[in-house]
Structures are given as structure tokens and as C-alpha cells.
Amino acid sequence: MVVSVTRATTPETDKSAETDKRIARGETRRAAILAAATREFGRKGYESARVADIAREAGVTDAGLLHHFATKTDLFMAVVERREEAYQSIRVPAPSVRALFDDFISAVATAAEEPDLLRFRVMLTGASRIAGHPVEGRAQRTLEAALDTLVPFVTDRIAAGEIRADQDPQQLVLELLALNEGIRDQWSTLPDRIDYAATFRTAADALYDRACALNSAGEAQPGAPMEPQL
């Protein structure tokens, strides 16, 4: 004999289930709005993109969009914050400069999975230099923060013997950052011809090999001056 058990429901459980569904629907709409905004801002920039166009592409009303993001600037800045997610896996300080480079390579590969967000990043770099723009000065602050964090780390790794003693630490950091930004810009110009992630990986590996004081066997590279060990 099969016994059927029916769970009793109460007004409270029904209300909770409906609340969960409403929250899920809201999160889905918000994600759709952010995706549409990423495409529109990336293609047209902040000034030319229109909230009405973003709402239509996201499949919501203007009022529905404004329920999640009160202003166009709020929406733009939400996309800016989303842009940073791919790079949160970069560890600073990392166990080594090799590990730092590997983290960058991994982050670039993750970023490459979202072409619309890559185009947004390219647009954002230029926009940060425009007076009065919502992200005015952001690129400068980001670069200063990167140098303030990464240059002392590379300096320590020179002292540890991982990086050549004649390597300027700021130069190495700037070259790594320039590889990322430059290859990303080139990809945005010829996306069908340039593999952003693969090109960056090859260039970053070559940069590390040139700067590294040790070979794959852990021995000093020929001609690589070493930091004196005290």
C-alpha cells in the first residue's frame, strides 16, 4: 500500500515562497539590465547611451529599470563595479612574481569570456580622462594604487632572488599592466583576428622569462645579476 503524504501549508509559508520568487525575479531583471547597460555603454559611452534603450533591450519598462537603479549614473557605476569582478582573483601579495603573473593570466582569461564587458573596459579607460565624467580620475587612481601595491612586492622578490637584480621593479609592473591594456585595446579593434587571452598569456610569459633570475631548474640564468644575499 502506498501512503501519500501531503504537507500542510500555512499563510506564512505561502508568503515566504512568494517572497523568494519575487526576489528571484528581481535579481533576474537586475542582471538583464546590467547586461544591456554593459552593451549600450560599451558601444556608445555614457553620454550617448539612453536609459530608454537600455530598458527596452533588457525587456523592462523605464520605471522597472529605475526601480533597480535610480539614475543613469547609478546604473553606469554599477557596471563599473561589475567590471572589477574578473580581477578579484589576483593575489597581492602573491607567493611569487610567477604566481602574480599566473593570476593576471587567469583573470584575463576570465574577462575574455565576456566580450561586452571588455568593450566597456576599453571605453572606461578613455572616459576617465574626460572632465566632469562620472569616472573622471578613476584610471589615475587605479594606476597609482597598482604601483603602490605591486612595486614594493616586486622589489621584495628581487631581494629574494626570483627577479634579476638589474630589473627596475616599476618598469616590470608598468610593462605587465601595459600588456593587459594594450592587447585589450587591440582586441577591441580587431576582435575576430586577435585572441586577447592567448596573446596576453604569451606576452606575459615572455616578460616574466626575461625578468626572472632563475631558469626552470631553479638555477641562475646566464648573465642574470643576482641581488647580494646578506
C-alpha positions as CSV (number, residue, x, y, z in Angstrom):
1,M,0.0,0.0,0.0
2,V,1.3,3.4,-0.9
3,V,0.7,6.2,1.6
4,S,0.5,9.7,0.2
5,V,1.7,12.4,2.5
6,T,0.6,16.0,1.8
7,R,2.5,18.7,3.6
8,A,0.3,21.3,5.1
9,T,0.8,24.9,4.1
10,T,0.2,28.0,6.1
11,P,-0.3,31.6,5.1
12,E,3.2,32.2,6.4
13,T,4.9,29.5,4.2
14,D,2.9,30.7,1.2
15,K,4.0,34.2,1.8
16,S,7.7,33.2,2.2
17,A,7.6,31.2,-1.0
18,E,6.1,34.1,-2.9
19,T,8.7,36.4,-1.4
20,D,11.5,34.1,-2.6
21,K,10.0,34.1,-6.1
22,R,9.7,37.9,-6.2
23,I,13.4,38.3,-5.1
24,A,14.5,35.8,-7.7
25,R,12.5,37.7,-10.4
26,G,14.1,40.9,-9.2
27,E,17.6,39.5,-9.4
28,T,17.0,38.2,-12.9
29,R,15.7,41.6,-14.1
30,R,18.6,43.4,-12.5
31,A,21.1,41.0,-14.2
32,A,19.3,41.6,-17.5
33,I,19.5,45.4,-17.0
34,L,23.2,45.3,-16.2
35,A,23.9,43.1,-19.3
36,A,22.0,45.5,-21.5
37,A,23.7,48.5,-19.9
38,T,27.2,47.0,-20.4
39,R,26.5,46.6,-24.1
40,E,25.0,50.1,-24.6
41,F,27.6,51.9,-22.5
42,G,30.4,49.9,-24.2
43,R,29.1,50.8,-27.7
44,K,28.0,54.4,-27.1
45,G,29.7,55.7,-24.0
46,Y,28.0,57.3,-21.0
47,E,26.7,60.4,-22.7
48,S,25.1,58.9,-25.8
49,A,23.6,55.8,-24.1
50,R,19.9,56.2,-23.3
51,V,18.1,54.7,-20.3
52,A,15.1,54.0,-22.5
53,D,17.2,52.0,-25.0
54,I,18.8,50.0,-22.1
55,A,15.3,49.3,-20.6
56,R,14.0,48.1,-24.0
57,E,17.0,45.8,-24.6
58,A,16.6,44.4,-21.1
59,G,12.9,43.7,-21.6
60,V,11.7,46.0,-18.8
61,T,9.9,49.3,-18.7
62,D,11.7,52.6,-17.9
63,A,10.1,52.5,-14.5
64,G,11.2,48.9,-13.9
65,L,14.8,49.9,-14.7
66,L,14.6,53.0,-12.4
67,H,13.3,50.7,-9.6
68,H,16.7,49.0,-9.6
69,F,18.8,52.0,-10.5
70,A,17.5,55.4,-9.6
71,T,19.6,57.3,-12.1
72,K,21.6,56.7,-15.2
73,T,24.8,57.4,-13.2
74,D,23.9,54.8,-10.6
75,L,23.4,52.3,-13.4
76,F,26.7,53.2,-15.0
77,M,28.6,52.9,-11.8
78,A,27.1,49.5,-11.1
79,V,28.6,48.3,-14.4
80,V,31.9,49.9,-13.4
81,E,31.9,47.8,-10.2
82,R,30.9,44.7,-12.1
83,R,33.9,45.3,-14.3
84,E,36.3,44.7,-11.4
85,E,35.0,41.2,-10.6
86,A,37.2,39.3,-13.0
87,Y,40.3,40.7,-11.4
88,Q,39.4,39.9,-7.8
89,S,41.3,36.6,-8.1
90,I,44.7,38.5,-8.3
91,R,46.5,38.0,-5.1
92,V,48.6,40.8,-3.7
93,P,51.0,39.9,-2.2
94,A,51.2,36.7,-4.2
95,P,53.6,33.8,-3.2
96,S,55.9,34.9,-6.1
97,V,56.0,37.1,-9.1
98,R,55.4,34.0,-11.2
99,A,52.2,33.4,-9.2
100,L,51.2,37.1,-9.7
101,F,51.7,36.7,-13.5
102,D,49.6,33.5,-13.4
103,D,46.9,35.3,-11.5
104,F,46.8,38.0,-14.2
105,I,46.7,35.4,-16.9
106,S,43.8,33.7,-15.2
107,A,42.0,37.0,-14.7
108,V,42.4,37.9,-18.3
109,A,41.1,34.5,-19.4
110,T,38.0,35.1,-17.2
111,A,37.5,38.6,-18.5
112,A,37.7,37.4,-22.1
113,E,34.6,35.3,-21.6
114,E,32.5,38.5,-21.5
115,P,33.3,40.5,-24.7
116,D,30.7,43.2,-23.9
117,L,32.4,43.9,-20.6
118,L,35.7,44.0,-22.3
119,R,34.4,46.7,-24.7
120,F,33.1,48.5,-21.7
121,R,36.6,48.4,-20.1
122,V,38.1,49.9,-23.2
123,M,35.6,52.7,-23.2
124,L,36.1,53.3,-19.5
125,T,39.8,53.9,-19.8
126,G,39.2,56.9,-22.1
127,A,36.2,58.2,-20.2
128,S,38.2,58.5,-17.0
129,R,40.2,61.3,-18.7
130,I,37.2,63.4,-19.6
131,A,36.5,66.3,-17.2
132,G,33.1,66.0,-15.5
133,H,32.6,62.4,-16.4
134,P,31.3,60.1,-13.6
135,V,34.6,58.2,-13.6
136,E,36.9,61.2,-14.0
137,G,40.3,60.4,-12.5
138,R,39.5,56.7,-11.9
139,A,42.2,55.4,-14.2
140,Q,44.8,57.6,-12.5
141,R,43.7,56.3,-9.0
142,T,43.7,52.7,-10.2
143,L,47.2,53.0,-11.7
144,E,48.6,54.7,-8.6
145,A,47.1,52.0,-6.4
146,A,48.5,49.3,-8.6
147,L,52.0,50.8,-8.5
148,D,51.8,51.5,-4.7
149,T,51.0,47.8,-4.2
150,L,52.9,45.9,-6.8
151,V,56.2,47.8,-7.0
152,P,57.2,47.1,-3.3
153,F,56.1,43.5,-3.9
154,V,58.4,43.1,-6.9
155,T,61.2,44.9,-5.0
156,D,60.9,42.3,-2.3
157,R,61.1,39.5,-4.9
158,I,64.2,41.0,-6.4
159,A,65.8,40.8,-2.9
160,A,64.6,37.2,-2.6
161,G,66.4,36.3,-5.8
162,E,63.4,35.5,-8.0
163,I,63.8,38.6,-10.2
164,R,67.0,39.9,-11.8
165,A,68.8,42.5,-9.6
166,D,69.1,44.8,-12.6
167,Q,65.4,44.8,-13.2
168,D,63.6,48.1,-12.3
169,P,60.5,47.0,-10.3
170,Q,58.3,49.8,-11.5
171,Q,59.3,49.1,-15.1
172,L,58.3,45.5,-14.8
173,V,54.9,46.4,-13.2
174,L,54.2,49.0,-15.9
175,E,55.0,46.6,-18.7
176,L,52.6,44.0,-17.2
177,L,49.8,46.5,-16.9
178,A,50.5,47.9,-20.4
179,L,50.4,44.4,-21.9
180,N,46.9,43.9,-20.5
181,E,45.6,47.3,-21.5
182,G,47.3,47.4,-24.9
183,I,46.3,43.9,-26.0
184,R,42.7,44.5,-24.8
185,D,42.6,47.7,-26.9
186,Q,43.9,45.9,-30.0
187,W,41.3,43.1,-29.5
188,S,38.5,45.7,-29.4
189,T,39.7,47.0,-32.8
190,L,40.1,43.5,-34.4
191,P,38.1,41.1,-32.2
192,D,37.8,38.4,-35.0
193,R,41.6,38.4,-35.5
194,I,43.1,38.8,-32.0
195,D,42.8,36.2,-29.2
196,Y,43.0,38.5,-26.2
197,A,43.6,35.8,-23.6
198,A,46.1,33.8,-25.6
199,T,48.1,36.8,-26.8
200,F,48.3,38.2,-23.3
201,R,49.4,34.8,-21.9
202,T,52.2,34.5,-24.4
203,A,53.4,38.1,-23.9
204,A,53.2,37.9,-20.0
205,D,55.2,34.6,-20.0
206,A,57.9,36.2,-22.2
207,L,58.0,39.2,-19.9
208,Y,58.5,37.1,-16.9
209,D,61.1,34.9,-18.5
210,R,63.1,38.0,-19.4
211,A,62.9,39.4,-15.9
212,C,63.3,36.1,-14.0
213,A,66.7,35.5,-12.4
214,L,66.3,31.7,-12.4
215,N,65.7,29.1,-15.1
216,S,63.2,26.3,-14.9
217,A,65.6,24.2,-12.9
218,G,65.9,26.9,-10.3
219,E,69.4,27.9,-11.3
220,A,70.7,31.4,-12.1
221,Q,70.0,32.5,-15.6
222,P,73.2,33.1,-17.6
223,G,74.2,36.7,-17.3
224,A,71.5,37.5,-14.7
225,P,72.9,39.6,-11.9
226,M,71.7,38.5,-8.5
227,E,70.8,40.6,-5.5
228,P,73.6,40.1,-2.9
229,Q,72.4,37.8,-0.1
230,L,73.2,39.4,3.3
